[in-house]
Amino acid sequence: MAQRGELRARDEREPRRSSVRVLRGGQVREREAPGGDLARYDRDLAPTRTPRPLLKQRDASDASSLSSSTLARAAAPAATSDASLPLVLPRPPLRYPHPAPPPSTSVPSRSSDMNPQAIEVWTNSFEITTLPTARYFHYDGIQPEVLIKRMNYQIIDRLQLDQAAIFHQRAAYDGRKNLFCTGEIQSGSFTVQLGRKPFTVVIKRVGVISPTDVHRLTRKRNPNDPNDNAMCLNLLQLIVRQAPNMRHNFPADARSFYIAHQAKDLRVGLSACRGIFQYTPGRLIDSMLAHLELSDVRALQNLPHAQHNQLRSFLKGVLIRVTLTKMRPRPISDLVANAGMQDFDKDGERWTVARHFQNKYNVQVRYPNIVGVRVGRSAIIPAEFCEVVPGQVYRKKLSPRTQADFLNFTKQKPEQRLDMIRAAVSGPTQLLDYATSDFMKDAGMKVNTSPMSIRGVLIPPPQIRYGNANEVIRFKSGAWNVLGKRFVQPATLRNWGVAVFDSHAQLPDVQAFISTLVGNLQRLEVVNRYPPILNGNQQNPVPTLENVGTAILNGPEKGRPEMVIVILPASAADCRREVKHWGDCQRKVSTQCVRSPKWKGANDQYCNNVALKINARLGGTNSVLDTEAAAFLQTCMVVGADVGHPGPGVTTRPSVTGLVASVDPMISKMTSFVNVQRPRQEIIADLEEMMRNALRDYYQYHRRLQVAENLRQQRPKPEDELPPPPPPKNIVFYRDGVSEGEFAQVAAMEIPMIKRAFATANIPPEHRPRLLFIVVGKRYVLLLFSSPQESDKSGNCPAGLLVDQHITNPNYPDFYLQSHAGILGTSRPSHYVILENETGLNPMQVQTLTFHLCHSYASATRSVSIPAPRACARMEFHCANGQALSDTASNVTGGEQEFDLEQWRRIFQESGLSRRMYFL
């Protein structure tokens, strides 16, 4: 067996050798639901039967430690629970009959019985074959630093042209304060004339970066090293990026750029370039009409409140140019209804905006009653005199009606994308200028213009067991079929109903769908096969949902509603949001939404997938992993945590935290907690309380199992004589959404919060869980490509691809895992970084465990991209005005007021279904 602590910290091993590569592309409040019979029910979390035992533990052979080279990347509040549960585990501290055993390592190692398959893959990474050989002088204190970066760059560029005798070699500048040059520049003050305005630039030398300093990036960083590697990395990034960014007119320090070649018009005032959205340039009125899907300019008069807010959110901050003046482009600060008819004081009388434009510019405002824009604090400009400046990035969430068009545009097959990357680096266009950049030549730096080829390994998938005990699940491209499969623990569906909000749905079609669904729910115990069906208005769904609940209460079983099937039209985001808020937060009733046209003529495969969600939400278990990791997982808690942030620049809406944790030995039943915190705060402020509540639910679930097992004995003991169930021996914690620059902060703040939760949950020190803390990221620019012979049917790398060398981090144990099969476009692997490992699992065991957990998502019949679900993905369902949490919403606090966390905590409601996997 692997020894405990083998992977605790990378500094216990010899440092890895490495090459440098260029990559291209984070107060418990008890609240009862509103009154009525619907609110007085809390489904027991315990299963209806004792779980079947999983496979026995097998010994895992030793696996050698990772041997790989590394790289430096040079481019490219606590949720409440049901009132019936105590806040923490009972006091005094629990007494356990025996000490905790040594850590179990029954997760497969990389051994011959696994038959790992080696595979050659290519990446969108390019090796730096020669690091900079030149010495760089670092200058700081560039003034004035308050200007926008683009203006700063123009000033420094003009300075270098005017002072060519001083700048013998062209300097690299980051647009802020840092300037690097291979030649020494005398510190001093310089005057630069840009247009009619003079600027003073003060340059002060602050240091020297030698080739040795740059080479230090390839080695594991010593925390006691006084040298700052960050500035070396900034320099290296600037050397690589400066030439292509200048060529394509992007900021000097931009991490990516996109050109308008082969752009697609998304028809809502947006255009799509490869990898980015941007506002469509041209007349502002055209963008307004396109975004609201209107055809007549007069429709912009007297816009309904919802449309006005929608347009305001879309256009706020967009740069416009006024066609009547030479004024530089200005951002839109707000929209103004009846812009031409707005009046103001001028020369002692009231003037309208239309009269002002007629008098000053000799033009007539043709549409004085339509919406216009405000620029700055007070200037009102009619929309007909405004143009949208080209090249502006759109960073907000796309509306559902636009997503389909964009996804069609981005469906680029892997081989096509790899060919495009090759052409950008070494093709005739040389978009990235790696071979021609003066900055790279001055540095003595060279880059191999062929994509890196590296060795990967395919991890075999786990066995998945359904209720058909002896049947082996057959995988095909990372997926499997559940037709004819029985659930491991089927739930009972007694009290349910159907709400129809699709105005085109006909009753016979709905009845046919329900009949097919009931047929596929036969693996559950369906008591009522003819549920009530009620039609409703999607603009106001709550009254219909209440009526469905009443019909269920008055039905043959006369019980509290357990499930409502909701039939929606194809596009009904607002209706779905209200449905989920009603079920999740107000009435504690599980809801299952189906959309048109999928439900019409639905086949068994579709209904089977719906049945997966229904069974899990009712407390059943669909399937379990039948793997060598089963013995390890039986005494393990798997946790997933994330922070969801508002859109860029949004400061008046909160970030939402979420935590999901398993409570059963089969990792099939989850408890969840969500909360809000200050915007863009990455550290989970209430993580300690969330973990304590998760440990409480774990304890209570196992206590129920213990009591149930005791009652089956011939001579059951009194309940108060039963020993307390032990806490989990190990906690596998997957933390999503943390950037590389935040690893140290998360390790220093969140890991101690988790361990403090062990103490506040009254777990004795000798029984406290061993922690495996892994950061998982899905937004990395790295892509992996395999040969056509090795690819799946979508052309992507097969599911289970592991890469743990050559492109890894020198400071933390990490690996890349493409755990899901491709469907459309080019799949992206997830990046895993191990910040803490007390379990004794070796690297391959951690990697295999992670891949196998990607097969345990209750609502999927294929492996997914990350192993733990995210509760905060449903954050907008937790507010009565759910739209308030979306990026396209107007500010709930009104105007531009400061962020009020306490107000958001009053608005934000915890789910009453936190232990029923409502997040599926």
N, C-alpha and C positions, 0 to 999 in steps of 0.2 A: 504493500500500500504506500501511497505517497505520504510523506511526513508532513505533519501540521506546520504551517508557517513557511512552506516551500516557496510560496509566491507572495509573501506578505509585503515585501518591498523590493523594488528592482535594485536598490543600492546594495543588497546583500549578495549580488552576483557580480561577475566581471562586466564592465561596460561593453555594450555592443559596438562593433565597428559599423560604420555607416557611410553611405553616400548621400549627397545632398540632391534633392529632386526639386523640380519645378512642377507644381500642381496647377492644373487648369480646372481650371475648371475645366441654471436657478432658485378668549373667554367662552367657555362652553355655554351655549344658550339653549335651554330646553324650550321647544316650541311645539304646540299641538296643532294639528291641522284644523281648519274650520269645522264647525259642528256638523251634526247629522250622523246617521248610522254609517255612512261611508267612511267617516273619520275614525271610527272606533274599532279598528281592526289592525292587528299586527301579526303577520304570518310568521310562524315559528321557523327559524332558520334550519333546524335539524332535519335531516332526511327522513323519509318514511320507512327506511329499512337500513340495517347495518351495512356499510360499504363492504364490498368483496375485497379480500386482501389482494394486494398487488404482488408482483413477482418478488421472490426472496432475494435478499442481498447476495451479490456475488463479489468475489475479490477482484479488484482492479489492479492490473499489473502496473509497475512503475512506468512513468513516461518521462522521457528526457525533457529537460527544460528547453524553452524556446531558443533557437539559434537563428537570429535574423539580424539584418542590418536595418538601420533607421534612416530617417530623413529629417531635414529641416524644411518646412514649407516656405518656399521663397516667393510664391505667387499664389497666384490664384486667389379665515381664523378657524379655528378648528370646526369641523362639521359636527353638528349635534347628532345624537342617535336617539333611538326610541326611549321614551321615558321609563320603560320597564327595566332598562339596563342601568347598572351603577356606573359611575364615572370611571373608576379604576378598579383593579382587581381587589378582592377583599383584604382587609387587614385584620390581624397582624400578618407579617410576611408568611407566604405559603411554606408548608413543610413537605419536603420531598423524601420518599423512602430511601433513596440512594443517590449518590453523586451522579452528575451527568457523565455518560460514557465518552471515550475519546471520539473525535470527529469521524463520521462516516465518509468514506471516499468512494462509495460504490457508484461512481460515474465512470463510464468507459474511458480508458486511456487510448492513446494512439497505438494500437497493437494489431497483431496479425489477424485476430478474429474479427476486427471491424472491417478489414479489407478497404482501407482508405484508397481512394483513387486520385492519383496526381493529375493535374490538368494545367496546361499552359494558358495564361491569359495575358491580355494586353490592357494597358491603362491609358487614361488621358493625362499621364504624367510623363515628363521628359527629364532625363538625367542631366544634371549639371556636371559635365565631365571635368571642368576646370573651374575651381572657385576663384574669386577675384584675387589677383596677384598684386594689385595696386594698393597703395596706402591712401586713405581718405581723411581729409580734414573735415571736421564737423563744426558747423557754425550755427549758432542759435541767436535768439533775440531779434529775429526779423520783425521790423515794425513798418507800418501799423498792422497788427495782427487781427484787428477787428473786422477787416473786410472779408468778403466771401472768398473762398479758395480760388475760384476762377480769376477774380480780379487780382489776387495776390500773385498768382502765377504770371499774369500778364506783366505785372510790375517787375518781377524778378527776371523775366525773359527780356524785357526792355533794358534792364540794368546790364545784363550780360552783353547785349548788343552795343550799348553805349560805352561800356567799359571793357572792350575787347582786349585791350592791352593788359588788363588785370586778370580777366578770366581766360587764361590760355587754353584750358580745357573746360568743356561745358559742364556746369554744375547740375546735380540732380536735386530737385526741390520738391518737398511734400505738400506745398500749398498752404502750410501753416507757419511753422517757425524753424524747421530743420532744413539746412542746406548742406550738401556734401560735395566736395570737389577734390580731385586728385592733385590739383595745384594749390599751393598756399596762397591765401588772400589776406592782405593786411586788414586788420579790424579797423572799422571806421564808419563814417556816415556818408551816405550818397543821396543825391537828389535825382529823382526820375520824373520825367515829364510824360504823362500819359493823357493824351488829348490836351485839354486846356488846364488840367489840374496837376499841380506838382505833388509828388510824394517823397517823403524822406525815408530811406531804408538804412537801418543801423545793423551792421554785421559784426558779430562778436564770436571769436573762436572759443570753443568750449572743450574740444578734445580731438583725439586722433584715433581712427579705427584701422588697425593693421590687419593684414591677411590672417595672422594667427587668431585675432579676435573673431573673424568670420568663421574660421575652421572650428572654433569652439562650439558653434551651433550644432555640429554633428555629434557631439558627445553629451552624455547625461549631465544635466546641470547640477552642480554642487550648490545647495541652498546657502552655504557660507561664502560662496564666491562673490567678491564685491563687484566684479565686472557685470555690467548690464547687457545681457544678450539681446534685449528688446531692440536697442538702437542698431545693433548689427543686423538684426532681422529686417528692420525698417529700411536700412540701406540696401540690403540685398533685394528686397521687394521693389524698391524704387528703380534700381538698375534694370531689372527685368521689365517693369511695366512702363517706364517713362516713354520710350520710343513709340510703342503702339498707341498709347493713350494720346500722345501729342499728334500722331498721324491721323487719328480718327476723332480729334477734337473733343476728347474727354478729359476730365480733371487729371492732373499729373499723378495723383495717388489712387485713382479709381481701380478697384480690384477686378472689374470686369467692364467690358464695353460691348455694345451691340449696334450694328449698323442696319439701316433701313432696307437693305437689299432683300428682296422677296418678302417684304412685310405683308401682313394680312389685315385688312380692315374688318374689325369686329362689329361694325355697324351700330355702335352705341357711343360714339365719340371716342373710341379707343382703337389703336392699331397694335398688332402683336408682331414683335421681332423675335428671333430665336432666343428664348430664355427670359423675355421681358415684355411688359405691357407699356405702352406710352400713349399719351393723349394725341388724338388725331389732329394734326395742324390744320389751320384754315379758319373760316368764319366761326365765331363763337356761337352764333344762332344755329348754325348747322350742327354743332356739337350738342347743343341743348336739345334740339329736335330729335337727333339720333339717340341720345341717351334715354329720353322719355318715350321713344318710339312714336313720335308725332310727325305729321306731315304738313300741317298748316301752321304758319308763324302765329296766327291769331290764337291758336291753342295755348300759347305761352301767356295769355292774359288770364288773370284770376285763377292761377293754378291752385288746385286743392292743397291743403296743408301737407299731406303725405308726399305729394309730388314735389312741392317746393323744398321740403327737407331733403328728399332724395337728390334733387339737383344741386342743392347747396352743399351737401356732403361730397358730391362728385367733383364740383368745381372749386371748392375752397382751397386756396393756395396755388391754383394754376396760374402760370405766368401768361399774361396777355399783352398784346401790343395794341395801342390806340392808333387807328389808321389815319387820324386827322392831325397827329402831332409827331414830333421826333423824340418824344419821351421814351426813355429806356423801358423795357418790359417790366411790369409790376405785377405782383401776385393779387389774386382776387381775395378780399377779406370777407365778403358777404354778398348775398343776393338782395336785391331791392325790388319789390313788386311795384308795378306802374312807375318805372324808373323815370320816364320822360315827364311825368306829371308831378314828381316830387318838387317841392318849392323850398326856397331859402331866401335870406335877406341879402339884398344887394342894392346899394345906392339909396337906402332908405325905403325900399319897397320890396314886395315879394315877387321873386322870379321863379319860373319853373325851369327844370333842367332843359326842356325842349327849347324854351325861349333863349336860354343862355347859349346853347349850341348854335341856334340860328343867328344870334347876334355876334358871337365870337368867330365862328368858322363858316358862316354863311351857308349852312346846310340845314335841311329840314329833317326832323326826326320822324321817320315814316311810321314807326311802331312805338308811340309814347306810352302805351298801356301794357306792354309786355314786360317781363322781368328783365332787370338790368343788373349791373354789378357795382359794388362799392370797392374802391381802391384806397388803401390807407385808411384813415379814420373817417373821412367825410366826402371824398370825391365820388360822385355818382356818374357812371358812364352808361349810356344806352348800349345794349348788346350789339346793335347793328354796326357800331363803330369799333368793335373789338375783334382781334384775331388771336387764336391760340398759337403760342410760340412752339415750333417743332422741337422734338427730342426730349420731351418731359416724361419722366418715368412715372407710371401709375403704380402705387404701392399698396393700394387698398384691396379688399376682398372683392372678387368678381361676383356679379349677380348670377343666380342660377341660370338665367336665360343666356348668359354670355359664356359660361363655362364650357358648354358643349362645343361651340365654335372654336374656342381656344384649344381644347383638348384635341380636336381634329387637326389643328395646325401643328400641334406638338408631337403627333404620332410619327416620330422618326425612328425607323428601324435601327437597331444597333450598328449594323454594317454601314448604313448611310451616315450615321453620326460619326463613326470612326473615320470614314473617308473624309468627312468635312473637317475633322480635327487635324488629320494629316495635311490636308490642303492648306489649312490656316497656318501651319508651322513650316512646312517645307514645299508647299505648292508654288505655282507661279505668282500668286498674289502676295505671299509672305505677309499675311495679316498681322502676325505677332512679331515680326522683325527680329527673331532670335539670331539669325545669321547676319543681319545687316545693321543692327543697332549700334550707333556710335557710343552709346553709354556702356554697352557690354564690351565693345572693343577697347574703350579706355580702361575698363576695369580688368582686362585680361581674362574675361570670363567666357566660357564656352558651354553650349548646350547641345546635346545630341538631339537631332531633329526627328528621330524615330521614336514612336511611342514605346515606353518601357514594356518589356516582356518579363513576366515574373511567374514563379511556380505557385499554384494554389492547390488546395486539397478539397475533395468533395466528402463532406461528412454524411454517412448513411442516415436516412430518416429513421425515426423511432417506429416501433409497432404501435398501432392505435387499436384499442379494444372497445367494441360496442357490446351490447347485451348478448349478441351471438358469440358465446364464449370462445369457441374453437375456430372461428372464422378469421382469416388473415386479411387485413386491409391491403389492397394493392394500390400503390401510388402510380400516378401518371402525371409527369411534369409538375410535381409538387402538390398535386391535388388528389382527392379520392371521392368516391361516390357513396352516398349514404342510403341509396334506394335499397329497401329490404332490410335495413339494419335496425336493430332494437336498441333503445337507450339503456345505458347501464343502470340508471335510476329514473324510471319514468315518473313524472308528476301526475297529479289528478286535476283535471279541469272540470269544475262543476258549474261555476257561476260566471258566465261571460255573455257578451253581446257584440253587436256590430253597428258602427256609426259610419254612414256613407256621406262624404262631402264632395264626391265627384258628380257634378250636375248631369253628366252624360251617361251615368251608370243606370242601367235598366235592372229592375228587380229580378227578372229571371236570370240575368247574367250574374248578379250578386249571389243569388241562391246557388247557382251552379258552382261558383268559386268556393263558397262556404262548404258545399257538399264535397268537393275535391279536397279541400283543406281538412275537413273532418276525417276523410278517408286516410289521409296521410298523418293524422294525429292519432291513429289507432295504437301507436306505440305508447301514447299516454292513455290514462284512464279518463275518457271523455264521458261524463255522466249526462250532460245535456247536449244532444246532437242537433237541436234546432234552436239556436239562440235568437233573441229578438233582433230585428234589423230596422233601424230608423234612419231616415234621410235628414240632412241638415244643410245649413248655409255655411260655406267655408269662411265667409267674412265674419261670422259670429258662431264659432263651433261649441262654446261652453254650454248653452242651453240644451243642445242636442245630446251632448255627453252626459249631462245631468239626467236627462230623460232616459237615456240608455241605462244609467245606473239604477234609476227607479224601476225600470222594467225588469232588470235582473233581480232586484230585491223582491219584487212581486211575482217572480217566476216560479217554476215548479220546485226548485231547491230552496227558494226564499233565503238565500245567503248573501253575504256581502260580495260585491263584484271582485273577481280575481283578475279578469282580463277584458279589455275592449279592443276588438279589431277595428282599425280605422282605415277606411278606403279614401284615398286622396287623389285629386287630379295630378297631372304630370308636373305642374309647377304650382306649389302651394307651401312655400317656406313659412309664411306667416301663420297659416292654419296649423301646420305641423308644430310650430313653436308653441302655440296656445294649447294644443292637444297635450304636448309633453309637459308643459307647466301644470296643466290641470291634473294629469295623472301622477307625475313625479312629486310635485310639491304640495298640491292642494288636497287631493283625495286619496293618495297612496294606492292608486290603482294602476297596475301595469297596462301599458298600451302598446299595441303592435301595429305600425303603419305599413300599408302597402300602397303603391302608387300605380296610376294608370300610365301606360297600357299594360304593365307587367301582370297585373292581377287578372286581366281579361283573358280568358282561355288559358289560364295558368296550367302548366303541366305538373306532373308529380315531382320533378326535380325542384321547381320553384317552391312548391308547397312544402317539400321536405326541408328546404332551407329556412322557411318561415317557422316550421315546427321546431327547429333547433333553438331559435330564440325564445319561443314560447315556453318550451320545456325548461330552459335555463332560468327564465324569469319567474317561473312558478316554483323554483327550488329543486328541480330535478338535475340529473347529471347526464349529459349526452354521451360522452366517451372519456376514456382515461388513457394515459400513456403507459404502454407496456414495454418498459425499457429498463436497462440496468441502473438507470438513475432513480427508479421508483423507490427503492429503500431509502435513499438520501432524501427524496421529496416527501416521504411519509411523515417526517418530523421537521419539515421545513415550511417556512412562510415565504411566498414569493410576492414581492411588492413592486409596484410601478408608480412613479411620481413624476409630475410635470408642472410647469407654470405656463399658462397661456397669456400672452401679452396683447394689449390693444395695438392697433396699427401704428406705423411710424408717425411720429409727431403728435400722437393723441396723448394728452396729459390729463384729461378729465374723466377717463374711464379706468377701472381698476385692472390689474392683472388677476387672474383666477388660478388658484392652486388646486391640484387634485391628487389624491392618493388612493390606489386600489390595492388590496391585500388579500391573499388567499387565506382561508381558515380551515380547510379540510385536507386530509392526507392525499387526496387525488388532485389537488390544485384545480378544482372545478367550481368551487363556491367562493365568491368574493364579497368583501365588504368595502365600502368606499366612503370617502370624505372629500368635501370641496369647501373652498372659502375664497374670499377676496383679500387683496392686499394692495399696497401702493403700486401705481403703474410702473412697469418696467423693472420692478425689483425681482431679481432672479432667485435669491435665496428664499426658500419656503419658510416664512416667518413662524408658522404654527406647526412645523413638522413634528416637534416633540409631542404635542397634544394629539396630532393625527396618529402617530405611531402608538401612543398609549391606548387610544381608543381601538386601534386595530388589534393590539394584543388582548384587550378586554374581550373583543368579539371572538378572537381565536380561543380564549379560555372558555367562554360561555358555550361555544359550539361543541368543544370537546367535553365539557361538563355534561351537556345534554346526551352526547353519545355514551358517556360513562354511566349516567343514570339509567338510560335505556338498556344498556348491556347488563347492569346490575339487576334490573327488574326481570330479566329473562333467566336469572339463576334460580335454582331450586330453593335456596335460602337467601333471598336478597338482604343486604345490609340496610340499616337505616341510612338515609341520604346524608345525614350530617356526619356519619362515620366513614364515608368514602374519602380517600385521599384526594387532594386537588390534582387535576390533570397537569402534566408538565407543560411548560412553555415550549415554543419551537426551539430545536437545537441549533438550527441555522436560519438565517434570514438572507435571502438573495434579493438585493435591492437594485432595481433598474431605474436610474434617474435620467429622464429625457430632457432635452433642450438646453444643455449646458455647453457653452462655447469653450474653446481651448484655453482662452485667457481667464476663464472662471474656474478651472479645475482646482487650483490651490484654495480659492475662497470657499468652494463647496466642500472640499475635504476638511477645511479648518472649522467650518460652521455647521454643516448639516450632519456629518458623521457624529460629532459629539452630541447633537440634539437627539439622534436616534439612540445613542447609548444612554443618555439621560432618561429617555423614555423607559428603558429597561428598569431603572431604579424607581422611577415614579409609578411604575406598574407593579411594584412590590415583588419583583423577581429577585431572589437571593443571588449574590455575586457568583456563586459556584454553578448556578443554573442559567446564567444569562446567555442569550443566543450568540453564536459566532456570526459575524457580519461579512457578507460579500457585497461590496458596493461598486456598482458598475455604471458609468455614464454611457448612455447610448445616444447617438446622433444620427439623424436621417438627412440632414441638409448639407452634407459635405459635397464638394464638387467632384470627388473621385468617382469615376466610372470604370467598370470592368467589362472586357469584351473577350469572348472565346471564339474559337474557330467554328465554322459551320458544322463540322462533324461532332463537336462537343456541345453545341448550343441546344436549347430546348426549341419547341416548335415556334416560339415567338422570336427566335434569333438571339435571345439573351442567354447569359450564363445559367447553367442549371441551378436549381434550389440546393442549398447546402454548401455553396462555394465559400471556402475559408481562405483568406490571405493574411498571414501573420508575420511577414518578413519583407524587407526591402523598403516598404513604404510606411513603416510604423514609426512611433514616437520614441525618441531617445530617453524621455523623462518618465514615462508611465508604461506599464504593460498594456498593450492594446492589440486589436485585431479588427479586420473587416470581414463581415459575414453577409452574404447575399442569401437570405433564408427563404425568400419567396420566388416563385416562378414568374416569369414575365407574362403579361397579357397583351398590352399595347405599348408601343414606344420602347424606350431604353430603360431598363430597371436600374435602380441605384442601390448599392449595398449600404448597410448600416455600419456605423463605426462604434466600437465598444472600447472603453478605456477603464481599466480596473484601478480604482483609487484605494481600495481596502480589501484585503482577503485574509480572513482569520479562519476559514473553513478547512484549510489543508488541501483543497482541490488544486491540482496542477493546471497549467494553461490549457491543455487539450481537453481536460475534464470540464473546465469552465466553458470552453467554446462549444463542446458537444451538448452540455446541459442547456446552454442558451439556444442552440438550434432546435433541440427537442421541445423546449417550452414554446417555441413559435408554432407548434402544432396543437396547442391546447386551448386556443381561442374558441369559446363555446359556440359562437355563431358562424364559424367558418369551416369549410370542408377543404381547406388548402392551408399550407403554411403561410404565415403572415410575416411582415417585415420586421417587427420587434416583438419580444416575448411577453409584454405586459400591456393590458389595455389602459386607456387614459380616460378618467372621469371628467377632467376639465374640458374635454372636447365638446361637452354638452353644456357649456357655461351659459349660453344664452337662454336655456330653458329654465334657469333658476330665478328669473325676474318676471314679475307680472307683466311688465313691459319688456319682454325678452329682446326686442329689437335694440334696447338700450345698450346691450353688451356687444352688438355687432359693430364692425368697423365702419359701416355705412350709416350709423345712427347719428342723430343730432345729440348734443350733450344733454344728459338728463338733468344736470345741475343748472342748465340754462346759460346761454351766453358763453363767456370765457372765464367763468369763475374758477377759483382754485379748487383743486381736488379735495373732496370731503369723504374720507374713508368711512367715518361713522354713518354717514347718509347711505353710502353704498351697502354697508352691512345691514342696514334696516331694509333696503330694497331686496337684497340677495336672500333667497330662501333655500335652506338645505332640503334635500330630497327626503321624503318619507319612505323611500324604497332603497335606502343606502345599502341594505343587506340582501337585495333581490336583483342585483346585476342590471339595474335600470339603464346602465350606460351602453349596453349591447346595441 
